[in-house]
Amino acid sequence: MRNLINTFENLSREILLEIFDYLSINDCFNAFYDLNWKISSTLNLCGFSIDLTSISQQTYNEFYKKTIFSNYYYQIRKLKLSNDLTINLLENFFNYFHLDDFKQLRSLTLIKPSYMTLGSLALIIPYLKQLEHISIDSYSYPDNFFELVTSTSS
């Protein structure tokens, strides 16, 4: 058994990063954080994709809010937030964190955001320099709502 541990620890950072790409951020931290210096420092190089569409309020508060968003926000490249299962998750997120601090954010998906959240987002979009993709579940908004929001913010 000891031989397997040594073999895994001797993998290159590139291979470890590839392995981490296949795991959720929760799995990465639960399985590998504080395992050893090399693996922990490799986690600090990861670009994280976070999908918060099916988590509990408790998981959000205890893991994502306290650990990930407070300490690793600069590594998040893809973020998906929803009010579906966790009531007011989007509002809680936008009240507690500044999206323009997420310097590596390339993709943002919002599901069922409130009008207030969309208004706040419209003001932040020009500062998200790395943002390449934005998706908003808009089935409940008037047809011209996003045209009005984006033309006013630019």
C-alpha positions as CSV (number, residue, x, y, z in Angstrom):
1,M,0.0,0.0,0.0
2,R,2.8,2.4,0.8
3,N,4.2,2.0,-2.7
4,L,0.9,3.2,-4.2
5,I,0.9,6.3,-2.1
6,N,4.5,7.1,-3.2
7,T,3.6,6.5,-6.8
8,F,0.6,8.9,-6.7
9,E,2.6,11.6,-4.9
10,N,5.3,11.4,-7.5
11,L,2.9,12.2,-10.4
12,S,3.7,15.5,-12.2
13,R,1.7,18.6,-11.5
14,E,0.3,18.4,-15.0
15,I,-1.2,15.0,-14.4
16,L,-2.5,16.0,-11.0
17,L,-4.2,19.0,-12.6
18,E,-5.8,16.7,-15.3
19,I,-7.1,14.4,-12.5
20,F,-8.5,17.4,-10.6
21,D,-10.4,18.5,-13.8
22,Y,-12.5,15.3,-13.6
23,L,-13.5,15.8,-10.0
24,S,-15.8,18.2,-8.4
25,I,-14.2,20.9,-6.3
26,N,-15.8,19.4,-3.2
27,D,-14.2,16.0,-4.0
28,C,-10.8,17.6,-4.7
29,F,-10.7,19.4,-1.4
30,N,-12.1,16.5,0.7
31,A,-9.8,13.9,-0.9
32,F,-6.5,15.8,-1.5
33,Y,-6.3,19.1,0.5
34,D,-3.6,18.9,3.2
35,L,-2.5,15.5,1.9
36,N,1.0,16.8,1.3
37,W,2.6,20.1,0.2
38,K,2.9,19.2,-3.5
39,I,-0.7,18.1,-3.9
40,S,-2.1,21.1,-1.9
41,S,0.0,23.6,-3.9
42,T,-1.2,21.9,-7.1
43,L,-4.8,22.5,-5.9
44,N,-3.8,26.2,-5.7
45,L,-3.1,26.2,-9.4
46,C,-6.4,24.7,-10.5
47,G,-9.1,26.6,-12.4
48,F,-12.3,25.6,-10.8
49,S,-15.7,25.0,-12.4
50,I,-18.4,25.4,-9.8
51,D,-22.0,24.2,-10.3
52,L,-24.3,25.3,-7.4
53,T,-27.6,24.2,-9.0
54,S,-28.2,21.2,-6.8
55,I,-26.7,21.9,-3.3
56,S,-28.2,22.5,0.0
57,Q,-28.1,25.8,1.9
58,Q,-25.9,24.0,4.5
59,T,-23.3,22.9,2.0
60,Y,-23.3,26.3,0.4
61,N,-22.7,28.0,3.8
62,E,-20.2,25.5,5.3
63,F,-18.1,24.6,2.2
64,Y,-18.5,27.1,-0.6
65,K,-19.1,30.3,1.3
66,K,-16.6,29.7,4.1
67,T,-13.8,27.9,2.2
68,I,-14.0,28.2,-1.6
69,F,-15.5,31.7,-2.3
70,S,-13.6,33.3,0.6
71,N,-10.2,31.8,-0.2
72,Y,-10.1,30.5,-3.8
73,Y,-12.4,33.0,-5.7
74,Y,-9.4,34.1,-7.9
75,Q,-9.3,30.5,-9.3
76,I,-12.9,30.2,-10.3
77,R,-13.3,30.1,-14.1
78,K,-16.9,28.8,-14.4
79,L,-19.7,29.5,-12.1
80,K,-23.3,28.3,-12.3
81,L,-25.8,29.6,-9.7
82,S,-29.5,28.8,-9.3
83,N,-32.4,29.8,-7.0
84,D,-34.2,26.5,-7.8
85,L,-33.2,24.2,-5.0
86,T,-31.5,26.7,-2.7
87,I,-33.8,29.6,-2.0
88,N,-32.2,33.0,-2.5
89,L,-28.8,31.5,-3.3
90,L,-28.2,34.1,-6.0
91,E,-29.1,37.0,-3.8
92,N,-27.0,35.6,-0.9
93,F,-24.1,35.2,-3.2
94,F,-24.3,38.7,-4.7
95,N,-24.8,40.3,-1.3
96,Y,-21.8,38.6,0.2
97,F,-19.3,38.5,-2.7
98,H,-18.2,40.9,-5.4
99,L,-18.2,39.2,-8.7
100,D,-15.6,41.6,-10.1
101,D,-13.1,40.0,-7.7
102,F,-13.4,36.8,-9.6
103,K,-10.6,37.8,-12.0
104,Q,-10.4,34.4,-13.9
105,L,-14.2,34.1,-14.4
106,R,-14.8,33.1,-18.0
107,S,-18.3,31.6,-17.9
108,L,-21.3,32.6,-15.8
109,T,-24.7,30.9,-15.7
110,L,-27.6,32.3,-13.6
111,I,-30.9,30.3,-13.2
112,K,-34.0,32.2,-12.1
113,P,-32.3,35.4,-10.9
114,S,-34.3,38.2,-9.5
115,Y,-34.6,41.6,-11.3
116,M,-32.4,43.1,-8.6
117,T,-29.7,40.5,-9.2
118,L,-29.8,41.2,-12.9
119,G,-29.6,44.9,-12.4
120,S,-26.5,44.4,-10.2
121,L,-25.0,42.0,-12.7
122,A,-25.5,44.6,-15.5
123,L,-23.3,47.1,-13.6
124,I,-20.6,44.5,-13.0
125,I,-20.3,43.0,-16.5
126,P,-17.9,45.7,-17.9
127,Y,-15.4,44.8,-15.1
128,L,-15.4,41.1,-15.8
129,K,-12.5,41.2,-18.3
130,Q,-12.1,37.5,-18.8
131,L,-15.8,36.7,-19.2
132,E,-16.5,35.0,-22.5
133,H,-19.9,33.4,-21.9
134,I,-23.0,34.4,-19.9
135,S,-26.2,32.5,-19.8
136,I,-29.3,33.5,-18.0
137,D,-32.5,31.5,-17.6
138,S,-34.9,34.1,-18.9
139,Y,-38.2,32.3,-19.5
140,S,-39.9,34.4,-16.8
141,Y,-38.8,37.9,-18.1
142,P,-40.3,40.1,-20.7
143,D,-38.9,39.7,-24.2
144,N,-37.1,43.0,-24.3
145,F,-35.8,42.9,-20.7
146,F,-32.2,42.0,-21.5
147,E,-32.0,44.4,-24.4
148,L,-33.1,47.2,-22.0
149,V,-30.6,46.1,-19.3
150,T,-27.6,45.7,-21.6
151,S,-28.2,48.9,-23.5
152,T,-28.5,50.9,-20.3
153,S,-25.4,49.4,-18.7
154,S,-23.1,49.9,-21.8
